[in-house]
Amino acid sequence: MLAIIGGTGLTRLPGLTIDHRQVMRTPYGEPSGPLTFGCLDGHPVLFLARHGHGHTIPPHLVNYRANIWSLAEQKVTHVVSVATVGGIDARLGPGTLCVPDQIIDYTQGRESTFAQYNGKPVSHLDFTWPYCDAMRAHCMTALAEAGEDFVAGGTYGCVQGPRLETKAEIDRLARDGADMVGMTGMPEAYLAREIGLCYAAIAVSVNWAAGRGDSAAGISAERIETTLHDVMERVRGVLTRLARMNY
């Protein structure tokens, strides 16, 4: 089954015919909200709003472990994350869609593993390529079928949030090789790898990062809202095509 994790601007999924909602309890606490089971274009999917109903959970307080564990408990095999980002690279202006292939983790203090070692040997899981190739291919096929131009590949710099970055911080991320900046990519991607889910992200650029483009003097919340509204309509079309694929 396919699971869709909705980020900022996608707390609900219009077009989803809802079958039922399920409240989950996990060894890691409660997920961001009930899991929503339904059909998108006649195909079964599971939807979870990362920031909760009403977008009330900031990125550094999302219970990523509970979210990912609950998806795996429901026999999900493939996960697509919809994540808003600020564009750093010149290709990633507002309104651009991207399927990243790398991550740099700048977060701190987040619970980032399911392992409860308790004296057991520590294991080190390969994370050279943080996204599932098969799921990335599905995402790119769906984007192409929806007639979307998109950027195939790129490095997602995951910062702590919830504040936005300074120009100097964005300059540093650019020197490190980050093409975009967001706040939710980690530890979500690693936890999916650890528990065996095929996970990929569709990154949605909703603004230029601090000091770039029309954010040179500051980032406009009003412009972000306008871009979010327009681009999420396109993303829903991509997700409909994604739901039609075999998993």
Stockholm file with secondary structure:
# STOCKHOLM 1.0

chainA/1-247         MLAIIGGTGLTRLPGLTIDHRQVMRTPYGEPSGPLTFGCLDGHPVLFLARHGHGHTIPPHLVNYRANIWSLAEQKVTHVVSVATVGGIDARLGPGTLCVPDQIIDYTQGRESTFAQYNGKPVSHLDFTWPYCDAMRAHCMTALAEAGEDFVAGGTYGCVQGPRLETKAEIDRLARDGADMVGMTGMPEAYLAREIGLCYAAIAVSVNWAAGRGDSAAGISAERIETTLHDVMERVRGVLTRLARMNY
#=GR chainA/1-247 SS CEEEEECTTCSSCTTEEEEEEECCCBTTBCCSSCEEEEEETTEEEEEEETTTTTTCSCGGGCCHHHHHHHHHHTTCCEEEEEEEEEECSTTCCTTCEEECCEEEECCCSCCCCCCCCTTSCCCCCCCSSCSCHHHHHHHHHHHHHTTCCEEECCEEEECCCSSCCCHHHHHHHHHHTCSEEESSSTTHHHHHHHHTCEEEEEEEEEEECTTSGGGSSCCCHHHHHHHHHHHHHHHHHHHHHHHTSCC
#=GC SS_cons         CEEEEECTTCSSCTTEEEEEEECCCBTTBCCSSCEEEEEETTEEEEEEETTTTTTCSCGGGCCHHHHHHHHHHTTCCEEEEEEEEEECSTTCCTTCEEECCEEEECCCSCCCCCCCCTTSCCCCCCCSSCSCHHHHHHHHHHHHHTTCCEEECCEEEECCCSSCCCHHHHHHHHHHTCSEEESSSTTHHHHHHHHTCEEEEEEEEEEECTTSGGGSSCCCHHHHHHHHHHHHHHHHHHHHHHHTSCC
//
